[in-house]
């Protein structure tokens, strides 16, 4: 059983002033996989830029937003259960 109060949200970041959405091109860690804070977590594409987004915390990754989908900035696409 997980303690939801300790979960760290994974969100679509604001990649630029005019950016309103981003597409997850690829997850670098599988659902249920371990990650360390600062490691590349997923690749995001916008109309102007492609960028790797780092993990905000260490722990177990839980993916809610599959690759290939487009989400608005700030949308929760997953969470990390701290290790």
Secondary structure as UniProt FT lines:
FT   HELIX           4..6
FT   STRAND          8..11
FT   TURN            17..18
FT   STRAND          21..27
FT   TURN            31..32
FT   STRAND          34..35
FT   TURN            37..38
FT   STRAND          40..45
FT   STRAND          50..54
FT   STRAND          59..63
FT   TURN            67..68
FT   STRAND          70..72
FT   TURN            73..74
FT   STRAND          76..82
//
